[in-house]
Amino acid sequence: MTLINPVTIIGGGLAGCEASWQLAGRGIPVLLREMKPGRFSPAHEDPHLAELVCSNSLRAADPHHAAGLLKDEMARCGSLIITAAHKTRVPAGGALAVDRHAFARQVTGRIESHPLITVIRREVTGVPAAGDIIIASGPLTADALAADLARVTGPGLHFYDAIAPIVAADSIDRERCFRADRYGEPGTGDYLNCPLSAAEYHRLVELIAAGDAQRPRAFEDEKVFEGCMPVEAMAARGPETLAFGPLKPVGLTDPATGRRPHAVVQLRAENRDATMYNLVGFQTRLTFPWQNQVIHAIPGLEQAVILRYGTMHRNTFIDAPRLVNRGFQLLSDPRIFFAGQISGVEGYVESAASGLVAGIQLACRRLTGQLLPPPATTALGALGSHVTNTDASPFQPMNINFGLFPPLSGGKMKKAARKAAHVSRAHTALEDWLVSLPSVITTSS
Ligand SMILES: Cc1cc2nc3c(=O)[nH]c(=O)nc-3n(C[C@H](O)[C@H](O)[C@H](O)COP(=O)(O)OP(=O)(O)OC[C@H]3O[C@@H](n4cnc5c(N)ncnc54)[C@H](O)[C@@H]3O)c2cc1C
């Protein structure tokens, strides 16, 4: 019998457990290294693995929602996290929500009793110098490991995110906004500009300033939020601060009036297919219902479909488009993979999904000598392709949404038909991908 060197996985959260399960299921031994209970991050408190640190919801269950489709694909890939979630489900309308303690116990039990997984409960303080590794230490990676990781990644390791809202391209009113770069030819350029009159601008600023914002958590440094100021903090500084900041109209003429608007909200494509646009410089901690009001008060965005809301958090994550390939493998050291929130995805399900992909990719590398990332038309592949390939700069973490998927052929469709077409295309692509992968040898312990 050939002895296979174990893969070291750092972090027994959602991603680390899912990656362990996918590798072990393909016959590859795993050393899963988790620092709890000897040390807890400021948000963790349960000694079990796969702790849900905040909400107990894994979002929409319906596969016609992007988050539901992602879970459906994970279930088809034999996901431990999704199986455990279904076993510990609590009633939550259309969402898949769980009893968090039962969920963590369920995952811990399956991991600890798997014959190919060894759990070592000790903090890892540096990136191991040899062997295959998956780094899945999460948004609150312990300091010593983070410091050593910065040596491996160079300047591409971040400790806070600053996310501006993103809207669906086809929900922007092109009659109200105009395409132009500052000082460029009107009608050409990379930006869509939503022009505001003085009255529209002042109403918007009042709305922003009156909004409820999420308070920094006890372990978040408020000074960081001053350095990269949220729009509500700028609005609170004075009525014209935003018009001299990210909403400045300088160099832009509205073709509808032939004049410079009082202010402009600029939109920049978030992906190469330009299916999503972000609101430039509009990072915010406003609550989601308040952001909803603010975004829909911007001329041209009255009907906008919000694909993701702005957030600003303490969050350890890598500059994935610069550092890893579509298999979440580090370009500068192919034995190292990233998974979970630290890989540049955002959210419980997305973290587990990237753990699933990284685990399968490392298994492919071991067993076939090559990576086989999921097709970009699947939810698993759309998320991974975006995170590892986007031109958006600076890179900010992303959650799953239909804007990440390659455009559909067949012209304009109604919303429901478009979702159904995405789901059907994704199912076919996922089935083809699954048959190309090394087989699962064991799914139960
Ligand atoms: C406070 C907070 C609240 C959040 N709330 C939500 C929410 O409600 N919904 C949502 O979808 N997403 C939420 N997220 C975002 C994200 O989805 C979760 O953090 C998710 O748990 C990430 O999964 P992960 O596997 O990447 O990391 P984690 O689940 O955090 O797992 C990482 C594991 O690595 C361990 N670890 C860290 N450093 C070391 C080390 N040096 N050595 C050994 N082990 C180590 C940790 O103890 C932890 O168990 C939240 C994030 C934070 C920080």
The ligand as an SDF file (V2000), in Angstrom:
LIG
                    3D

 53 58  0  0  0  0  0  0  0  0999 V2000
  -17.9670   38.6630   13.8040 C   0  0  0  0  0  0  0  0  0  0  0  0
  -18.3480   38.0680   12.4810 C   0  0  0  0  0  0  0  0  0  0  0  0
  -19.6830   37.8300   12.1850 C   0  0  0  0  0  0  0  0  0  0  0  0
  -20.0490   37.2470   10.9550 C   0  0  0  0  0  0  0  0  0  0  0  0
  -21.3540   36.9990   10.7010 N   0  0  0  0  0  0  0  0  0  0  0  0
  -21.7330   36.3890    9.5540 C   0  0  0  0  0  0  0  0  0  0  0  0
  -23.0980   36.0730    9.3160 C   0  0  0  0  0  0  0  0  0  0  0  0
  -23.9620   36.3360   10.1370 O   0  0  0  0  0  0  0  0  0  0  0  0
  -23.4140   35.4640    8.1400 N   0  0  0  0  0  0  0  0  0  0  0  0
  -22.4760   35.1460    7.2250 C   0  0  0  0  0  0  0  0  0  0  0  0
  -22.8360   34.5670    6.1830 O   0  0  0  0  0  0  0  0  0  0  0  0
  -21.1800   35.4200    7.4180 N   0  0  0  0  0  0  0  0  0  0  0  0
  -20.7630   36.0460    8.5590 C   0  0  0  0  0  0  0  0  0  0  0  0
  -19.4320   36.3410    8.7900 N   0  0  0  0  0  0  0  0  0  0  0  0
  -18.4540   36.1130    7.7130 C   0  0  0  0  0  0  0  0  0  0  0  0
  -17.9970   34.6480    7.4780 C   0  0  0  0  0  0  0  0  0  0  0  0
  -18.9810   34.0050    6.7510 O   0  0  0  0  0  0  0  0  0  0  0  0
  -17.7000   33.8370    8.6950 C   0  0  0  0  0  0  0  0  0  0  0  0
  -16.6350   34.4420    9.3680 O   0  0  0  0  0  0  0  0  0  0  0  0
  -17.3330   32.3560    8.3790 C   0  0  0  0  0  0  0  0  0  0  0  0
  -17.3200   31.6430    9.5640 O   0  0  0  0  0  0  0  0  0  0  0  0
  -16.0130   32.2160    7.6510 C   0  0  0  0  0  0  0  0  0  0  0  0
  -15.6770   30.8540    7.5210 O   0  0  0  0  0  0  0  0  0  0  0  0
  -14.1360   30.3980    7.5430 P   0  0  0  0  0  0  0  0  0  0  0  0
  -14.1250   28.9300    7.5340 O   0  0  0  0  0  0  0  0  0  0  0  0
  -13.4180   31.1160    6.5030 O   0  0  0  0  0  0  0  0  0  0  0  0
  -13.5880   30.9580    8.9330 O   0  0  0  0  0  0  0  0  0  0  0  0
  -14.0050   30.5510   10.4300 P   0  0  0  0  0  0  0  0  0  0  0  0
  -15.3350   29.9190   10.4430 O   0  0  0  0  0  0  0  0  0  0  0  0
  -13.7620   31.7640   11.2580 O   0  0  0  0  0  0  0  0  0  0  0  0
  -12.9480   29.4360   10.8010 O   0  0  0  0  0  0  0  0  0  0  0  0
  -11.5840   29.7320   10.9640 C   0  0  0  0  0  0  0  0  0  0  0  0
  -11.0500   28.8370   12.0700 C   0  0  0  0  0  0  0  0  0  0  0  0
   -9.6470   28.9890   12.1020 O   0  0  0  0  0  0  0  0  0  0  0  0
   -9.2290   29.0200   13.4420 C   0  0  0  0  0  0  0  0  0  0  0  0
   -7.9240   29.7020   13.4800 N   0  0  0  0  0  0  0  0  0  0  0  0
   -7.6460   31.0070   13.2720 C   0  0  0  0  0  0  0  0  0  0  0  0
   -6.3260   31.2340   13.3350 N   0  0  0  0  0  0  0  0  0  0  0  0
   -5.7560   30.0190   13.6170 C   0  0  0  0  0  0  0  0  0  0  0  0
   -4.4120   29.6080   13.8230 C   0  0  0  0  0  0  0  0  0  0  0  0
   -3.3840   30.4530   13.7730 N   0  0  0  0  0  0  0  0  0  0  0  0
   -4.1670   28.3000   14.1070 N   0  0  0  0  0  0  0  0  0  0  0  0
   -5.1940   27.4010   14.1690 C   0  0  0  0  0  0  0  0  0  0  0  0
   -6.4910   27.7550   13.9860 N   0  0  0  0  0  0  0  0  0  0  0  0
   -6.7590   29.0460   13.7000 C   0  0  0  0  0  0  0  0  0  0  0  0
  -10.3540   29.7280   14.1650 C   0  0  0  0  0  0  0  0  0  0  0  0
  -10.3810   29.4090   15.5410 O   0  0  0  0  0  0  0  0  0  0  0  0
  -11.5850   29.2180   13.4320 C   0  0  0  0  0  0  0  0  0  0  0  0
  -12.1350   28.0810   14.0370 O   0  0  0  0  0  0  0  0  0  0  0  0
  -19.0390   36.9210    9.9930 C   0  0  0  0  0  0  0  0  0  0  0  0
  -17.6940   37.1860   10.2990 C   0  0  0  0  0  0  0  0  0  0  0  0
  -17.3520   37.7420   11.5230 C   0  0  0  0  0  0  0  0  0  0  0  0
  -15.8960   37.9900   11.8220 C   0  0  0  0  0  0  0  0  0  0  0  0
  1  2  1  0
  2  3  1  0
  2 52  2  0
  3  4  2  0
  4  5  1  0
  4 50  1  0
  5  6  2  0
  6  7  1  0
  6 13  1  0
  7  8  2  0
  7  9  1  0
  9 10  1  0
 10 11  2  0
 10 12  1  0
 12 13  2  0
 13 14  1  0
 14 15  1  0
 14 50  1  0
 15 16  1  0
 16 17  1  0
 16 18  1  0
 18 19  1  0
 18 20  1  0
 20 21  1  0
 20 22  1  0
 22 23  1  0
 23 24  1  0
 24 25  2  0
 24 26  1  0
 24 27  1  0
 27 28  1  0
 28 29  2  0
 28 30  1  0
 28 31  1  0
 31 32  1  0
 32 33  1  0
 33 34  1  0
 33 48  1  0
 34 35  1  0
 35 36  1  0
 35 46  1  0
 36 37  1  0
 36 45  1  0
 37 38  2  0
 38 39  1  0
 39 40  1  0
 39 45  2  0
 40 41  1  0
 40 42  2  0
 42 43  1  0
 43 44  2  0
 44 45  1  0
 46 47  1  0
 46 48  1  0
 48 49  1  0
 50 51  2  0
 51 52  1  0
 52 53  1  0
M  END
$$$$
